[in-house]
Structure formats: structure tokens, C-alpha cells
């Protein structure tokens, strides 16, 4: 099932949700906010629509027929890095970590308000656009080397020990924020403000979860936890 609900010049959002009432309500609200929207109702059709529609962002439910949202996220991110906002029916730490680990950028727990959903969509898109713009800034060195890490800031690619590591847009932005201040402890509140554009500290678990994902992909020796405060990037000697 698809529903194209706005102009061709709008930012494109793919809504993946198997409950028709919820899918249509989300699509209608996003269309009213100026987005072009299409709907997919199961895992296989979601992957196919992501390939052909080329959305700027995917709103993705975890529980889907065919295969679940986590598998959708894995397959989509393997082909093309695209921001993903996951919808989860449970506020479950394990599900959240798995979702972030396969490439989701943010999450929202059901039931949610449409106002909050739109705000999260705009935040993720704004962060992604800002990162793309900053990557083209001439003042930034194109290639940054920090210990075993090599960061291509123009291409937004990261290698460790010569091996490329796939990071989601949010993971890359979080790493970038940390490496700009090596050895400096950055609080969770500051990271939320700089990376997520959140003005309050209600999303500290999102910071912790993304740090865990970075450690899993890059190794546990680069980001130090300062308990009760935040994190710092440490260059191995």
C-alpha cells in the first residue's frame, strides 16, 4: 500500500506501519506538515519502496509482517544510508539497542503524539542536512587521523586500522562531536544539544545507546565513560 500525499519538491518520508489506521494518521499529519509521504505495510514492501522511492527519512515500526523493522533497517542501511526513526510499542532497552545497532537514528515509543513525531522527524532531518553541509565546509580538513581511526569528513566515512566501518548518520555525528574535543569530558546534556538538538536531558539513554553502538563498531578503547558525567574520546598511545 502506498500513498503519495504531497508535492514532488517536498522532503520524502516513507512510513512503514502494518496498522492501517496508524499508518494513515501518520501519513496525513506529515503531509499536512509539507512532506511527501508514501506508506508500506510489511517488511518486503518496505525494502522495495525504500529502493524505488528513495526517501529522505523512514518512519519504521518494529513489529511488521514478512520480516520485522530491524531487518528492514539492516537491509536498507546496507544499500544506502538514510535516517530512520523507529516506532516501538515497548520502552525496552534491548529492543532499543538492537534498533540503534542496525542503523536507526532515533526512536519514539507508542503511544505517541503526532506533534512529538513531527518534531522528531524534523530534528533528524535537520541534523542529517547540517552534517552534510558541514562536510562540504572548506575549512574542515578532509581527512582526519586519530590513532587507529581515519575519518573522511567530506565523504562521511570512517576506517579503523584501514577497515571501513559503517556508521549511521547519528553515530557519525556523535563521533564527530567527541573527536573535536579529544580528552575532554562532554556531558550527556551537551551531546544531546550538539548532536540531537534536544534542549533538555530527557534523552540521555539515547546518548548511552549510541555510545554502546560506537564501541561495538569501533572498539571499546576509544570512548571513555566518566560515570555520572558523560564521555570523552581518548586517542590510544
C-alpha positions in Angstrom: 0.0 0.0 0.0 1.3 3.4 -0.9 0.0 6.9 -0.6 1.8 9.9 -2.2 0.4 12.9 -0.4 2.4 16.0 -1.2 4.3 17.8 -3.9 7.4 16.4 -5.7 9.6 19.2 -4.2 8.9 18.2 -0.6 11.2 16.1 1.5 10.2 12.4 1.1 9.1 10.3 4.0 8.4 6.5 3.9 6.0 5.4 6.6 6.3 1.7 7.4 3.5 0.5 9.6 1.2 -2.5 9.3 -1.7 -1.0 11.3 -3.7 0.9 8.6 -5.2 3.5 11.0 -1.9 4.4 12.5 -0.1 4.5 9.1 -2.7 6.7 7.5 -2.8 9.1 10.5 0.9 9.5 10.5 1.0 10.0 6.7 -1.8 12.5 6.8 -0.1 14.5 9.6 3.2 14.5 7.8 1.6 15.5 4.5 -0.2 18.4 6.3 3.3 19.5 7.5 4.5 19.7 4.0 6.2 16.3 3.5 5.7 13.9 0.5 4.7 10.6 2.0 4.3 7.0 0.9 3.2 4.0 3.0 4.5 0.4 3.1 2.7 -2.2 5.3 5.2 -5.1 5.6 8.9 -5.8 5.6 9.5 -6.8 2.0 7.5 -4.0 0.5 9.3 -1.5 2.8 12.7 -2.5 1.5 11.4 -2.3 -2.1 9.8 1.1 -1.6 12.9 2.4 0.1 14.8 1.4 -3.0 12.5 2.9 -5.6 11.1 5.9 -3.7 14.5 6.9 -2.3 13.0 8.6 0.8 14.8 11.3 2.8 13.7 9.6 6.0 11.9 6.4 7.1 9.4 6.2 9.9 9.7 2.5 10.7 7.6 0.3 13.0 9.5 -2.5 14.7 6.7 -5.1 14.5 5.9 -5.9 10.9 4.7 -8.9 8.9 7.1 -10.6 6.4 10.1 -9.6 8.5 10.4 -7.1 11.2 11.6 -3.5 11.2 15.0 -4.4 12.5 15.6 -6.5 9.4 14.2 -3.7 7.2 16.6 -1.3 8.8 19.6 -3.7 8.2 18.7 -4.2 4.5 18.0 -0.5 3.8 21.2 0.7 5.5 23.3 -1.9 3.7 22.2 -0.3 0.4 22.0 3.4 1.3 22.5 5.5 4.4 19.1 7.0 5.2 17.8 8.5 8.5 15.5 6.1 10.3 13.0 7.0 13.1 11.8 3.7 14.7 8.4 3.2 16.3 8.4 0.8 19.2 5.4 -0.5 21.2 7.6 -1.1 24.2 10.1 1.0 26.0 12.5 -1.8 26.1 16.3 -1.3 26.4 17.2 -4.4 24.5 15.0 -3.6 21.5 16.3 0.0 21.5 19.9 -1.1 21.5 19.3 -3.6 18.7 17.5 -0.9 16.7 20.2 1.6 17.1 22.8 -1.0 16.3 21.3 -1.8 12.9 21.2 1.8 11.8 18.2 3.6 13.4 18.9 7.3 14.2 16.2 7.9 16.8 13.2 6.2 18.3 9.7 7.0 19.7 7.6 4.8 21.9 4.0 4.1 21.3 1.6 5.7 22.1 3.0 9.0 20.9 1.6 12.4 20.0 1.7 13.5 16.4 3.3 16.7 17.5 6.2 14.8 19.0 6.5 12.6 16.0 6.7 15.6 13.6 9.3 17.3 15.9 11.4 14.2 15.9 11.2 13.8 12.1 12.3 17.5 11.7 15.1 17.1 14.2 16.6 14.0 12.5 16.3 15.6 9.0 17.8 18.8 10.2 20.7 17.0 11.9 21.3 15.0 8.7 21.3 18.1 6.5 23.5 20.0 8.8 26.0 17.2 8.8 26.0 17.0 5.0 26.6 20.8 4.8 29.4 20.8 7.4 31.1 18.0 5.5 31.4 20.4 2.5 32.9 23.2 4.6 36.3 24.1 3.1 37.8 25.0 6.5 37.4 21.4 7.7 40.3 19.1 6.9 39.1 16.4 4.5 41.0 13.6 6.2 41.4 13.3 10.0 43.6 10.7 11.6 43.4 10.0 15.3 45.3 6.9 16.4 43.8 3.9 14.6 40.9 6.0 13.2 40.8 7.7 9.8 37.8 10.0 9.2 37.0 11.2 5.8 34.9 14.3 6.7 33.8 15.1 3.1 32.6 11.5 2.3 31.5 10.9 6.0 33.4 7.6 6.1 35.3 6.1 9.0 38.0 3.5 9.0 39.7 1.7 11.8 43.0 0.1 11.2 42.4 0.5 7.5 39.0 -1.2 7.5 35.9 0.8 6.7 33.2 0.9 9.4 29.6 1.7 8.6 28.1 4.3 10.9 24.6 5.6 10.9 24.3 9.4 10.4 23.7 9.9 14.2 26.6 7.7 15.1 28.9 9.6 12.8 27.7 13.0 14.2 28.3 11.7 17.8 31.8 10.5 16.9 32.5 13.8 15.2 31.4 15.8 18.3 33.7 13.6 20.5 36.7 13.7 18.3 36.6 17.5 18.0 37.3 17.6 21.7 39.8 14.8 22.4 40.5 14.1 26.1 37.6 16.4 27.1 34.7 15.1 29.0 31.4 16.0 27.3 28.3 15.8 29.3 25.3 13.9 28.1 23.3 17.1 28.1 25.9 18.8 25.8 25.9 15.8 23.5 22.1 15.9 23.3 22.2 19.6 22.4 25.0 19.3 19.9 24.1 16.0 18.2 20.3 15.6 18.7 19.2 19.3 19.0 17.4 18.4 22.2 17.1 21.3 24.7 16.5 19.0 27.7 18.2 15.9 29.2 15.2 13.6 28.7 17.0 11.6 26.0 20.2 10.7 27.9 19.5 7.0 27.3 19.8 7.7 23.5 23.3 9.0 24.1 24.3 5.9 26.1 22.8 3.6 23.5 24.6 5.3 20.6 27.9 5.2 22.5 27.4 1.5 23.0 26.8 1.1 19.3 30.0 3.1 18.5 32.0 0.9 20.9 30.7 -2.2 19.3 31.7 -1.0 15.8 35.0 0.9 16.6 36.2 -0.9 19.7 35.9 -0.2 23.4 39.2 1.6 23.8 38.3 5.0 22.1 35.4 6.4 24.2 35.9 6.6 28.0 32.9 6.8 30.3 33.0 9.3 33.2 30.3 8.0 35.4 27.6 10.5 36.3 29.0 13.0 33.8 29.4 11.9 30.2 32.0 10.6 27.7 35.4 11.6 26.3 37.3 10.5 23.2 40.7 9.1 24.0 43.4 8.6 21.4 45.3 5.4 22.1 49.0 5.8 22.6 
